[in-house]
Amino acid sequence: MENNQANSKAGTQEVTTSSGQKITPFLWFNGNVKEALDFYTSVFKRAKVIDVNQLEGPGGKIMTATFQLEGVEFMALDGGPHYKFTPAISFFVKCKTQEEVDDLWSQLLVGGREDRCGWLTDQFGVSWQIIPDALGQLLGDPNPVKAKNVMNAMLQMVKIDIKGLQDAYDKE
């Protein structure tokens, strides 16, 4: 009983990052943490490098880093070639406008590749979903015909196009 109480108390302790975030995505890179930091902090408007740990002092190879994109803290490790990113894990980016979708899509796509339904893989192998809020709103319509029309339109898209979704929604 006493052991269970201790475990229960330990389970309620909050462990958070400097941003107050409890869970932090941890990204494993292969010799290119510096390039990844430079790239991601140039793509997102609200981005900053928080901490960098280098081997061999200043100017040396970056071993680990902490950075923030749009208020979400990430950690990066130069772990070598042992592990690769896969689309099984992706970052879902909510966008308010087509302009935001287009901007993030074009920047994240540099050196990467397009996929379908708003997905892309960046130059480091990280998968992203660049999704306008309108998609969820239109798919959530109580009219099943309208929602299905939107789903069918989205399934034909590479980059999500809000006007195309709206056109599909409006047809009867």
N, C-alpha and C positions, 0 to 999 in steps of 0.2 A: 504494500500500500504506500509506504513512504517513498519507494522508488518511483511509483507511478505519479505521485504528486510532484516529485522533482522533475520528471520528464514533462509533465503538464506545464509546469512553470517555465521550463526551458523552451517549450514549444510556443509560448506566448511572447517571447522576446522578439522585438523587431530588429532585423538586421537590414540596414538600408545603405544605399550608395550616397555619395555627396549630394546627389540631386533629390534624395528622399525616395528614390525608386528601390523597391525591394528585390526585383528580378532584373538582371542585366544581361543582355545578349553578349556572348563571348565569341569573338570571331578569330579563327585560326588562319593565319596567312603564311605564305612560303617566301620569306625574304623580301616582302614588299609592303611592310606595315607603313613606312613613311609615305610611299606612293598612295596607299589606301587613305591615310589620314588627309593628305593633301587633296585627293580627289573628292572624298565625301564631304569635307568641310567647304569645298568650292561649290558643290551641287546644291546643298541645302542652305536656305537663307539664315536660319537660326542654327548655327553650328560653331563649335569651338573644341579645341584640344584642351583637355583638362590636365593631363599628366603624361609624361613620357619617361620611360626608363631605358637608358641606353647602355650597351656594353662598351667598355673601353672609354668612358667619359663622353663629354660633349662632342658631337660630330660622329660618334660611333654608331654602329648598327642599333636600331631600335628593337628592343626585346619585347616590351609591353607598352601599351598606351591606353589611356582612357580618353574618350571623346564623347561629345554630345551632339545629336542631330535632332532638331525640333523638340528639344526638351527630354529626349530619351538618351540615357547614358549607355555607352557601349564600351566593351574592353576589347583590345586587339592583342594578339600574341604572334610573334614570329616563331612558329613551332616547327617550321620545315615542311618537307613534302609528304609527311605521313598521312595527313587527312585532307580531303577536298570538300568544297561546298557542293551541295546538291539542292535541287528544287524542293526536296522534302521539307526544307525550312526556307521560308521567304519572309520578306518584310512587306507588309500591307500598308501602303501610303494612301491616306484619304485626301482627296483633292476637292476643292470647292468649285473650281471652274475648269473649262476646257483649256484655257491658257496655262493653268497650273499643271494639268495633265501633260500637255504638249512640252512644256518647259522641262519638267522632271524627266519625262520620257527621253527627250533628245539628249539631255546631259548624262543620264545614267547609262544610256545605250552606247556612248562613245567607247569603242573597243570591245563592246559586248555583242549580244545577239537578242533578237526579238523572239518572242514566243506568242502564244495565242491568249486571248481573253484578258488583256491587260498585263500579262507577265513579260518580264525580260530578265536576262542574266547580264550583269555588268562585267567589266573587264577582269574582275577578280574572281568571278564565278559565283558571286552572291546573287540570289534570285529576289526580285522585287515585283510587287503587284501595285501598279499605279492606277488607282480606282477612284473615279469621281463619286461623290456622295449621291448624285442622281441615280446611279446604278441601283443602289440599295433601296432608294425611295421608289423607283419604278418597278423593281422586282417585287417589292412588298405590297403592291396594289392589291386590294381585295378581289378585283376582277381577274379571274384566272386566265382569261383570254389575253388581256393586256399584259399581264406578267409573263405569260408564255411567249408572246411576241417579242418582248424585251429580251428574254433569255435566248431565244433563237437568234436575235440580232447580235447579242453579245458574243455568242458562240462563233459567229462569222468574223469577228473583229480580231485584229492584232492589238493595236493600241485602241483603248476605249474612246468612242466618239459619242459625246452627249447628244448631239443633234440626231445621229443615227438611232440612238436608243429612244429618243423622244418621238422620232418619226415612226418607229416600230410600235411604240405605245399608242400613238394616235390613230393607227389604222385599225379598222374593225373588220 
